[in-house]
Amino acid sequence: MSAICKRKIVIMGAGMSGMLVAIRLLAAGITDFDILEKADSAGGTWRENTYPGLACDVPGYLYTYSFEPNPECSHRYARGDEIQAYFLRVFNQYQLHRHTRFGQEILSASHADGVWNITTRTGAQWQADILISAVGVLHHPNVPDLPGLDSFQGTAFHSARWNHAVPVDGKRVAVIGTGSTAVQIVSGLVDRVAELKLFQRTAQWVLPAFDTEYSDWSKEILRRIPGLTKWLHNRYSDVYHGILSGGFGRERVLFINAFRMMAERHLNSVRDPKLRRRLTPDYRFGCKRFILSDRFYEAMQQPQTQLVTDGIERIEPGGIRTSDGTLHEVDVIVLATGFKAQNYVRPIQLTGTNGITLEQAWADGVKAYKTVAIPGFPNFFMLQGPHSPIGNFSLIKIAEMQCDYLMQVIQRICSGDIRELAPKNAATDDYNRELRAAAQNTIWMDPGCQSWYIDTRGNLTIWPWSIGRFADIMKEPQLADYEIAR
C-alpha cells in the first residue's frame, strides 16, 4: 500500500475494532484519519462494563490482537479490568491519542458529492472520504419496560452502567436476567450480599469453564519470552475455533449432543432436584449462546440465594411484585437484560446517496454485503456488521479478518484506482438470499428457539456457516460485486 493516502478517513468508535483499524492504517503508513469516540476514554464494551464477576468467556490468551499478545492474564478467562488495561496499553503503545477525538458522539453522517459529512453531539462538523463503523454490537443497553420501575425507592441500574457509588455488601439484591452477564454477576455477588434473588425467565445451558489461576512466576516467564505468549494465542485459537468452526447446523448432532451431555453433567452438581429441574432449559443445547461458569450452580445453592421463576408483574417502591402476588423486597435491582444487538450503527442517522437512510435500507430487516458494506452507502464500511460470526467466537479474530478485507479496499481507494464504491444491490440480494436459506438449517432457527441472534421479524442476524467459510470470503474483495466510480 502506498505510504501516502490522499483520502480522509474517519473511524467511528475507539473500542477494540476501532483501535484495530487505526493500527492497521498506521502500519500501512496512512496517518490522515480521525477516531471519533463518544466517551472520554478508549476501550468500548470493556470500558462500559465494570460489574462484579466480569470476565471474558473466551480464553484470555486468545482474546488479544494476534500481533499484541497479553502476558498479564491472571486466569484462563481474563477479568474485565485486565482486558480494559490491555486495550489501554495498546492504545498508548500505538499513540492512538494523536488521532482520537474524545467526547464526540456522532449523531448523523450523510454522503453528498463524494464526501461523508459528519455531525457530533457537540455540534462539531467533520468530513471524510472513507467512513468506517467500529461501534460494536453490545453497547446499547436493553432496558426492559417494567411497570413501576421509576417508583422503586432503592437503586436500579443496567449491568453495563454499574453504579459503584451504591453499596451492595450486606444488601438485598435482585438480578433480572439469566444470560452470561447475569451468571457472572450472581457468581461475583453471592459472597457479598445478605440476599440474592435471580429472576429467571428462561433457564440457560451452562458449561464448566475449567478456569484456572495463573501464578506470578508464569506471567513473568511470558513477559520475558513474548514469543511464548504468541504461541499460546495461536494454540488456543487452533483448539477453541477448531471445536466451534463447524457452526451449529442441525446436522452436527454428535457435536451438539456432546456439549449437552457436558452441560447436563455440570447441572447435576445442583443437589436439590426441584432447583435442578427449574434450572434445566427446555430447548436444545446451542439454541442460545452457551454460557461458561464454574461457580454459578454453586452460587445458586447458597442459603442467601433464591431463584424466582414467576413472571414480573411490576416494580413497586419496596421491591418486585411477581405474578403469584409475592412482593420481593430488595434494596438494589440489577438489570442484566442484555443489549440492543440489532442496532449496529443505529441510532446514528446514516444517509447514503439519493437521500436513502439506513432505516429505509433496513426497513425489512438488517442486511449487508458480506457483513462489511451496504448498497447505496459509498465508501462506508463496517466491522462487526450484520451476520458477522459473533456468537461464541473471539470477536477480535473476526474483526481482524474483516479488517484485512477492508484494508485491501482502502488500498485501491488510496491509490486513486477507485474514487468510491458500494456493493451492488443484486450481489447483496444474492448473498443475503443464500444466507437466509443457510440459516434455516441452523439450530438457532429451531421452533421455539429465541435468542438475541434473532431479530423481531424472526430472521437470524449472525453467521450461519462455518468460520472457515467466513475466512474464505474475507480473503479478497470481489470488485465485480461493487458499483465503482473512478
HELIX and SHEET records of a PDB file:
HELIX    1   1 MET A   16  ALA A   27  1                                  12    
HELIX    2   2 THR A   45  GLU A   48  1                                   4    
HELIX    3   3 GLY A   80  GLN A   93  1                                  14    
HELIX    4   4 LEU A   96  ARG A   98  5                                   3    
HELIX    5   5 LEU A  149  SER A  151  5                                   3    
HELIX    6   6 SER A  159  ARG A  161  5                                   3    
HELIX    7   7 SER A  180  LEU A  189  1                                  10    
HELIX    8   8 ASP A  216  ARG A  224  1                                   9    
HELIX    9   9 PRO A  226  LEU A  244  1                                  19    
HELIX   10  10 VAL A  253  LEU A  267  1                                  15    
HELIX   11  11 PRO A  273  ARG A  278  1                                   6    
HELIX   12  12 PHE A  296  MET A  300  1                                   5    
HELIX   13  13 THR A  353  GLY A  355  5                                   3    
HELIX   14  14 LEU A  358  ALA A  361  1                                   4    
HELIX   15  15 LEU A  395  CYS A  414  1                                  20    
HELIX   16  16 ASN A  425  ALA A  439  1                                  15    
HELIX   17  17 ILE A  443  MET A  445  5                                   3    
HELIX   18  18 ILE A  467  ILE A  473  1                                   7    
HELIX   19  19 LEU A  479  ASP A  481  5                                   3    
SHEET    1   A 5 THR A 100  ARG A 101  0                                        
SHEET    2   A 5 PHE A  33  LEU A  36  1                                        
SHEET    3   A 5 ILE A   9  MET A  12  1                                        
SHEET    4   A 5 ILE A 130  SER A 133  1                                        
SHEET    5   A 5 PHE A 380  MET A 382  1                                        
SHEET    1   B 4 GLN A 125  ALA A 128  0                                        
SHEET    2   B 4 VAL A 115  THR A 120 -1                                        
SHEET    3   B 4 ILE A 106  ALA A 112 -1                                        
SHEET    4   B 4 GLN A 349  THR A 351  1                                        
SHEET    1   C 5 THR A 155  HIS A 158  0                                        
SHEET    2   C 5 VAL A 332  LEU A 335  1                                        
SHEET    3   C 5 ARG A 172  ILE A 176  1                                        
SHEET    4   C 5 GLU A 195  PHE A 199  1                                        
SHEET    5   C 5 THR A 305  VAL A 308  1                                        
SHEET    1   D 2 VAL A 206  LEU A 207  0                                        
SHEET    2   D 2 ILE A 291  LEU A 292  1                                        
SHEET    1   E 3 ILE A 312  GLU A 316  0                                        
SHEET    2   E 3 GLY A 319  THR A 322 -1                                        
SHEET    3   E 3 LEU A 327  GLU A 329 -1                                        
SHEET    1   F 2 GLU A 420  PRO A 423  0                                        
SHEET    2   F 2 TYR A 482  ALA A 485 -1                                        
END                                                                             
